[in-house]
Amino acid sequence: MPDLASTLPTAAVSDWRKVLGADRVYCSTEIPQHHRSDTASGGHAPAAVLKVERADQIPALLQVARQHRTPVHPISTGNNWGYGSSLPNQPAAVVLDLSELTGIIHFDPALGVVTVEPGVTQGALAAFLESGGHDFMVPVTGAGPTCSVLANALERGYGITPHVDHFAAVTDIEAVLADGTVYKSALHEAGTEELARLFKWGIGPYLNGLFTQSGFGIVTRMTIALARRPACTKICLFNLADDRLLERATERIRELLQELPGILGGVNLMNRHRVLAMTAPYPAPSSLDEDGLMPEDMVNALGKAYQIAPWTGFATLYGTQDVVKAAQRHIRQKLRGTATRLLFLSPSNVDWIAKAAGALPGEIGRRLQRTANTLRASMQLVRGRPNETALPITYWRSRLEQPKSGHNPAHDGCGLFWYAPLVPMRPDSVRKFVNFATATLRHHKLEPLITLTSQGDRLFDSTIPLLFDRKDPSASDSAREALETLITSGRSLGFYPYRLHIQSQEAHGQRQATSAQLAKRLRRALDPDDLLAPGRYDTAPTRTPSDG
């Protein structure tokens, strides 16, 4: 990545140092590697990094940016792996690092709402709740403990705890606009801050949503409603012994989600490839086919060896003991003839399996131990306790050594893009999508690692990691081409992502002419100098600080 520090006005750097202190403004080779790394080659290096210490410094920083016409790109923790990490959308932008804004501003233990700053991670919120004995669940994701709670909600992320849609659980925000004005919601400004924390919609035009997936402001506080940890939590595991059962399973899952609202949480369907990537090491190059992929007979053989079905289902149940017991009976009845190896496991069941596996000798014992550890980590996730169980998959194709903890795919050299399209929960749509994604990925020499995760009872979101060797330029180019093909061809088939990598956002804006133009009109009103995250989910032209 080129050194862009020379494009910055010297006076701007000097003024930012007056606001933050000299040791909090990084230019050129001073920029930490964390802010230069991504899971994909290419991208735009930051021209500088400003480490914000307090939210009240932001208006002054933006005043300097306006004075010197220098765009800024705010990040929370920068661990946006597979979507751009810390990198800005446009060249010559200055990264505004908010990771040290780690305040948990307010918590209501009776009503279960918490107000956090951008640097509050899933792990930090979990530690706060545990230390206080508060039995609420963190809105976890597979990205792990080091990722921002606030930023994930702003990106409209989701998980598998009771509040699946994380922005749906957001009740209030505070943000700094491009001109330094501090935005507060109408109920908050009316002097009823508690009501603002408790009532999502407020009064008058609903404006909080404008700050999601946009550059309309820098969100410095967010209030989120937390789900209380229920008396009983169980995970449900099942297999589809034949790929041809996928359509029937789709119908049954949709019906179960309609019939058990609030009890049945998120439902995942993972293909054999995806589960193998979580279970077995990637085969040696000599055993792969001419495209460097696992041949179908190898996938089937490994599936048999590791007892992995064509599709594996994973679901969560929440409620009282009696409610969960009744739901189990209903699920067994509904999935009869569709699912096999149907298991319901409580935390104590999982602990027993882990203990038993540790006593078994040889390879069988080691495999069962790995499975038991994955189950234990998954149980913690569905109970709202973040961990790193989903991160090792990002290292699989690159054959990189796994750290024991502190996974950082960008820093560690993993090659990764995420393709996360929405898929209608209809049998024909799901089949069409799976066939399309599998063929496209293999055409571009990528393993088809497919997961379908329920978003309510109408949609799946499919999270597909495009894994490649980042050291190989041709592999990086092929993965990038595959991502754009998946987006454009998938769109023609009725599938489109709910979020995008920074390198795909400008093309998205060009496809959505009317909505993009409305967003531009709003941006011009709020940010006429186009300084806040230019190019974020829009068609903003590439610009430099010297543009007049």
Disulfide bonds with the S-S distance in Angstrom:
none
